[in-house]
Amino acid sequence: MVLRLFILILIACGVTAVMVTPRYDLRCLAQMAVHANDDDLAGWTCLHYAALRGDSSVLRDMLEYGADVNTRSEAGRTPLAVAARAGQGHIVQQLIDANADLDAQDDISGLSPLHLAAEQHHPAIVRRLLQAGARVDITNQWQQTPLWLAAWQTWQGNTEIARILVAQGADLQKADEKGHTPLHMAARAGHTLMVDYLLREGADIEHRNINGRTPLFQAVVGNHPRTVAALLERGADPNAVNEGWTPLRIALQENHLAIADLLQSHGARGYERMAADARINQGYALLQAEDYDQAISAFDEAVALEPESSRGYYYRGLAYHRSGQDAQAQADLLRSLQLDPGNASALEWMANLYAGLGEHGRAREMLQRLIKIKPDYGKAYYLLGETLSRLGDENAAREDRQRACALDYKPACGAAQR
């Protein structure tokens, strides 16, 4: 009854907008009659709700009754920000005419009305805001500009927002706090039309982010062959290096084979070696998962790509051994040692294999070679002591066990007294 009476009083006073607004707004207007800028539980005022729904008459009446055009929600958003995000162009203009702060940024992410309009793809609102004087390169808390957000929004499917912003002087090279330019973001998202547009406008194709990655790296990581092709055709360096990684190495590591072929056809070097490394890494994961047949297949591909790969033979030898194929394991581990005599892991595995086969003389040879490479490796001395014991040389065996214990290889300490 009290609410109804209050509404009748408002109507009598000329606030006719209440006759056509939802019940929630009736309550909101009743509250506004007492405290024009009071927040509701969500922190929004009637202005925010009117902006969201595009209710210009309610908005007009509230402004006439003294509502603050720049009132903020708990998150720091103004009615103009709400209208810009919701695509309510006529409300945006109404608020602009009421001298709303064009560059007001929220307290959560530092987003301005222009950021929100660009992010949500409202070109007409972007134009209105810029024409009214909004800062084209305003940055949020992560140093992202409206153009940066437009480049990242792949669902747009076009470059309209970017064109409007660039026409008003948006900086193509303005990077975020991680060094990502709009071109980096378009490439990472696979937004090929945006990539083409930004490059035509003069974006730097070789700009590196704080991790040293160019836009081409970003397109490869995102697995976007069309975008990779567009960048390569525009002259992106396929052999750019970042901490030992190249676009080709990433493509092979992630099994993006179509992209790897593209890169190779545009001059990327080292395909065989990198492809072999990628297969070895894939095989190692399969080996850890105890999928030995698939692991062996991956290592087969690795040694076919790079016949001189000591690692390929070594890991295939392990896979053979764990699958019970010791003859093949022995052949591969020996081949690995031929290619890399300093492969300590291969020496240790060969020593274990020989010991398991009862060939203790050969096991001793492998362990002695291992100790020359790793003179402080306690386990090697322990294994050598066990091998010498089986060969009947207990004095030498005891010395090696004691040496292993001195090197803090705990299993040797109990055996050192034998």
C-alpha positions in Angstrom: 0.0 0.0 0.0 2.8 2.4 0.9 4.6 1.7 -2.4 1.4 2.3 -4.4 0.7 5.5 -2.6 4.2 6.6 -3.3 3.8 5.8 -7.0 0.6 7.9 -7.1 2.4 10.8 -5.6 5.1 10.5 -8.2 2.6 10.4 -11.0 0.8 13.5 -9.6 4.2 15.2 -9.6 4.6 14.5 -13.3 6.9 11.4 -13.3 4.7 9.8 -16.0 7.5 7.4 -17.0 6.6 5.1 -14.1 3.3 4.2 -15.8 5.2 2.3 -18.5 8.2 0.9 -16.6 8.5 -2.6 -15.0 7.6 -3.1 -11.3 11.3 -3.2 -10.5 11.7 0.4 -11.9 8.7 1.6 -9.8 10.5 0.6 -6.7 13.7 2.0 -8.0 12.1 5.3 -8.8 10.4 5.4 -5.4 13.8 5.1 -3.8 15.3 7.7 -6.2 12.7 10.2 -5.0 14.3 10.0 -1.5 18.0 9.4 -2.5 18.7 10.0 -6.1 22.0 8.2 -6.1 21.4 5.3 -3.6 22.6 1.9 -4.9 20.5 -1.2 -4.8 21.9 -4.5 -3.5 23.8 -5.1 -6.7 25.3 -1.7 -6.5 23.4 -0.4 -9.6 21.2 2.7 -9.6 18.1 3.2 -11.6 20.3 4.9 -14.2 22.3 1.7 -14.7 19.1 -0.4 -15.3 17.6 2.2 -17.6 20.9 2.3 -19.6 20.9 -1.5 -19.8 17.3 -1.7 -21.1 17.5 1.3 -23.3 14.8 3.1 -21.5 15.5 6.7 -22.5 12.4 8.2 -20.9 13.2 6.8 -17.5 16.8 7.9 -18.0 15.7 11.4 -18.9 13.4 11.7 -15.9 16.0 10.5 -13.5 18.6 13.0 -14.8 16.1 15.8 -14.6 15.5 14.9 -11.0 19.2 15.2 -10.2 20.6 11.7 -10.6 24.4 11.7 -11.1 25.2 10.9 -14.8 28.5 9.4 -13.7 27.2 7.3 -10.7 29.2 4.1 -10.3 28.2 0.6 -9.4 30.2 -1.4 -6.8 32.5 -2.5 -9.6 33.0 1.1 -10.7 30.9 1.0 -13.9 29.0 4.1 -15.0 25.7 4.1 -16.9 27.6 5.0 -20.0 29.8 1.9 -19.7 26.6 -0.2 -19.2 25.0 1.2 -22.3 28.1 0.9 -24.4 28.5 -2.8 -23.5 24.8 -3.5 -24.1 24.8 -1.8 -27.5 22.2 0.8 -26.6 23.4 3.5 -29.0 20.6 6.0 -28.3 21.3 5.8 -24.6 25.0 6.3 -25.2 24.1 9.5 -27.1 21.7 10.6 -24.4 24.4 10.2 -21.7 27.0 11.9 -23.9 24.7 14.9 -24.2 24.3 14.9 -20.4 28.1 15.3 -20.2 28.9 11.7 -19.0 32.6 11.0 -18.5 33.7 9.4 -21.7 36.8 7.7 -20.3 35.5 6.6 -16.9 37.1 3.2 -16.1 35.8 0.5 -13.8 37.6 -0.6 -10.7 37.9 -4.2 -11.6 39.7 -4.2 -15.0 40.0 -0.6 -15.9 37.6 -0.9 -18.8 36.3 2.2 -20.3 33.0 2.6 -22.4 35.2 2.5 -25.5 36.9 -0.8 -24.4 33.5 -2.3 -23.8 32.0 -1.2 -27.1 35.0 -2.5 -29.0 35.0 -5.8 -27.2 31.3 -6.4 -27.8 31.5 -5.2 -31.5 29.3 -2.2 -31.5 30.7 -0.1 -34.3 28.1 2.7 -34.2 28.8 3.2 -30.5 32.6 3.2 -31.0 32.0 6.0 -33.6 29.8 8.0 -31.2 32.3 7.8 -28.4 35.3 8.7 -30.6 33.4 11.6 -32.2 32.5 12.9 -28.7 36.2 12.8 -27.7 36.9 9.4 -26.0 40.6 8.6 -25.9 41.3 6.1 -28.7 44.3 4.5 -27.0 43.0 4.4 -23.4 44.5 1.3 -21.6 42.9 -1.0 -19.0 44.8 -2.4 -16.0 46.7 -4.8 -18.3 47.7 -2.0 -20.7 45.3 -3.3 -23.4 43.8 -0.7 -25.7 40.4 -0.9 -27.5 42.2 -1.9 -30.7 44.0 -4.7 -28.8 40.6 -6.1 -27.6 39.1 -5.7 -31.1 42.0 -7.7 -32.6 41.5 -10.5 -30.0 37.7 -10.9 -30.5 37.7 -13.6 -33.3 33.9 -14.0 -33.1 33.5 -10.6 -34.8 34.5 -12.1 -38.2 35.4 -8.7 -39.6 37.7 -5.7 -39.1 35.1 -3.0 -38.8 35.9 -1.9 -35.3 39.7 -1.9 -36.0 39.2 0.3 -39.1 37.2 2.8 -37.1 39.8 2.9 -34.3 42.8 3.1 -36.7 41.1 5.9 -38.7 41.0 7.9 -35.4 44.7 7.3 -34.8 44.9 4.1 -32.8 48.5 3.0 -32.2 49.0 -0.3 -34.1 52.1 -1.1 -31.9 50.6 -0.3 -28.5 51.5 -3.4 -26.5 50.0 -4.8 -23.4 51.9 -5.5 -20.2 53.3 -8.8 -21.7 54.4 -7.1 -24.9 51.6 -8.4 -27.1 50.5 -6.0 -29.8 47.1 -6.2 -31.6 48.9 -8.2 -34.3 50.1 -10.8 -31.7 46.5 -11.2 -30.5 45.0 -11.5 -33.9 47.6 -14.1 -34.8 47.1 -16.1 -31.6 43.3 -16.1 -32.2 43.6 -17.1 -35.8 41.8 -13.9 -37.0 43.3 -13.9 -40.5 41.3 -11.0 -41.8 42.5 -8.9 -38.9 46.1 -10.0 -39.4 45.9 -9.0 -43.1 44.3 -5.6 -42.2 46.8 -4.8 -39.5 49.8 -5.7 -41.7 48.4 -3.5 -44.5 48.2 -0.6 -42.1 51.8 -1.1 -41.1 51.9 -3.3 -38.0 55.4 -4.7 -37.3 55.4 -8.3 -38.3 58.6 -9.1 -36.3 57.7 -7.4 -33.0 58.6 -9.6 -30.1 56.6 -9.8 -26.8 58.4 -10.0 -23.5 59.0 -13.7 -24.0 60.7 -13.0 -27.3 57.9 -14.4 -29.5 56.8 -12.8 -32.8 53.2 -13.0 -34.1 54.2 -16.0 -36.2 55.0 -17.9 -33.0 51.6 -17.0 -31.7 49.8 -18.3 -34.8 51.8 -21.6 -34.6 50.9 -22.1 -30.9 47.3 -21.4 -31.7 47.4 -24.0 -34.6 46.0 -21.6 -37.2 47.4 -22.7 -40.6 45.7 -20.0 -42.6 47.0 -17.3 -40.3 50.5 -18.8 -40.4 50.3 -18.8 -44.3 49.2 -15.1 -44.3 52.1 -14.1 -42.0 54.6 -16.1 -44.1 53.4 -14.6 -47.3 53.8 -11.2 -45.8 57.5 -12.0 -45.0 57.4 -13.3 -41.4 60.8 -15.0 -40.5 60.2 -18.8 -40.3 63.6 -19.2 -38.6 63.1 -16.7 -35.8 64.6 -18.1 -32.6 63.4 -17.6 -29.1 65.4 -19.4 -26.3 66.3 -22.2 -28.7 62.7 -22.5 -30.0 61.7 -21.8 -33.6 58.2 -21.8 -35.1 59.0 -25.1 -36.7 60.2 -26.7 -33.5 56.9 -25.7 -31.8 54.8 -27.0 -34.7 56.5 -30.3 -34.6 56.5 -30.5 -30.8 52.7 -29.9 -30.8 52.2 -32.2 -33.8 50.8 -29.4 -36.0 52.1 -31.1 -39.1 50.2 -29.0 -41.6 51.9 -25.9 -40.2 55.2 -27.6 -40.1 54.9 -28.3 -43.8 54.0 -24.7 -44.4 57.0 -23.4 -42.5 59.3 -25.8 -44.3 58.0 -24.7 -47.7 58.8 -21.1 -46.7 62.4 -21.8 -45.8 62.3 -23.1 -42.2 65.5 -25.0 -41.5 66.3 -28.1 -39.6 63.1 -30.1 -40.3 64.5 -33.6 -40.0 66.3 -32.9 -36.7 63.4 -31.1 -35.1 60.9 -33.6 -36.4 63.1 -36.4 -34.9 63.2 -34.5 -31.6 59.5 -34.1 -31.6 58.9 -37.8 -32.2 61.4 -38.7 -29.4 59.4 -36.5 -27.0 56.2 -38.1 -28.1 57.7 -41.6 -27.8 59.0 -40.7 -24.3 55.5 -39.8 -23.1 54.2 -43.1 -24.5 57.1 -44.9 -22.8 56.2 -43.3 -19.4 52.6 -44.4 -20.0 53.9 -48.0 -20.6 52.5 -48.0 -24.1 55.6 -49.7 -25.4 54.4 -50.6 -28.9 53.4 -47.1 -29.7 56.5 -45.7 -28.1 58.7 -48.0 -30.4 56.8 -46.7 -33.4 57.5 -43.1 -32.5 61.2 -43.9 -32.0 61.2 -45.7 -35.3 60.0 -42.5 -37.0 62.7 -40.5 -35.1 65.6 -42.7 -36.3 64.2 -42.8 -39.8 64.2 -39.0 -39.8 67.6 -38.6 -38.2 69.6 -41.9 -38.5 72.4 -40.3 -36.4 70.2 -39.6 -33.4 71.8 -41.2 -30.4 68.7 -40.2 -28.3 66.4 -42.0 -30.7 68.3 -45.3 -30.5 68.7 -44.9 -26.7 65.0 -44.5 -25.9 63.9 -47.1 -28.4 66.4 -49.4 -26.6 64.6 -48.7 -23.4 61.2 -49.4 -24.9 62.5 -52.7 -26.3 63.9 -53.7 -23.0 60.7 -52.9 -21.1 58.7 -54.8 -23.6 60.9 -57.8 -23.1 62.8 -57.6 -26.4 66.3 -57.6 -24.9 68.2 -58.5 -28.1 66.7 -55.4 -29.9 67.4 -53.3 -26.8 71.0 -54.3 -26.8 71.5 -53.5 -30.4 69.9 -50.1 -30.0 71.8 -49.2 -26.9 75.1 -50.1 -28.5 74.2 -48.1 -31.6 73.4 -45.1 -29.3 76.9 -45.5 -27.7 78.6 -45.7 -31.1 76.9 -42.4 -32.0 77.6 -40.8 -28.6 80.2 -42.6 -26.5 79.5 -40.2 -23.6 75.9 -41.3 -23.2 76.1 -42.1 -19.5 72.5 -43.4 -19.3 73.1 -45.8 -22.2 76.2 -47.1 -20.4 74.3 -47.8 -17.2 71.5 -49.5 -19.1 73.9 -51.7 -21.0 75.7 -52.6 -17.8 72.3 -53.7 -16.3 71.4 -55.6 -19.5 74.7 -57.5 -19.5 74.4 -58.2 -15.8 71.0 -59.6 -16.4 72.3 -61.9 -19.1 75.1 -63.0 -16.8 77.8 -61.3 -18.9 79.5 -59.7 -16.0 82.8 -59.0 -17.8 80.9 -56.8 -20.3 78.9 -55.2 -17.5 82.2 -54.3 -15.7 83.5 -52.6 -18.9 80.4 -50.5 -19.2 80.5 -49.4 -15.6 84.2 -48.5 -15.8 83.4 -46.3 -18.8 80.6 -44.8 -16.9 82.8 -43.9 -13.9 85.3 -42.2 -16.2 82.5 -39.9 -17.4 80.8 -39.5 -14.0 83.6 -40.0 -11.4 81.3 -38.9 -8.5 78.3 -41.1 -9.4 77.9 -43.3 -6.3 75.5 -45.8 -7.9 78.0 -46.6 -10.6 80.6 -47.7 -8.0 78.0 -49.7 -6.2 77.0 -51.5 -9.3 80.6 -52.1 -10.2 81.2 -53.6 -6.7 78.3 -56.0 -7.2 79.6 -57.0 -10.6 83.1 -57.5 -9.3 81.7 -59.7 -6.5 80.1 -61.9 -9.1 83.4 -62.1 -10.9 85.0 -63.3 -7.6 87.1 -60.1 -6.9 85.8 -59.4 -3.4 88.5 -57.1 -2.3 88.0 -54.8 -5.3 84.2 -55.1 -4.8 84.5 -54.0 -1.2 86.5 -50.9 -2.2 84.0 -49.9 -4.8 81.1 -50.3 -2.3 82.9 -48.2 0.2 83.5 -45.6 -2.4 79.8 -45.6 -3.3 78.9 -45.2 0.4 81.3 -42.3 0.7 79.6 -40.7 -2.2 76.3 -40.9 -0.2 74.7 -43.7 -2.2 72.8 -45.2 0.7 72.1 -48.7 -0.6 75.9 -49.2 -0.7 76.5 -48.4 2.9 75.1 -51.7 4.3 76.9 -53.7 1.7 80.2 -51.9 2.2 81.1 -54.2 5.1 80.7 -57.4 3.1 
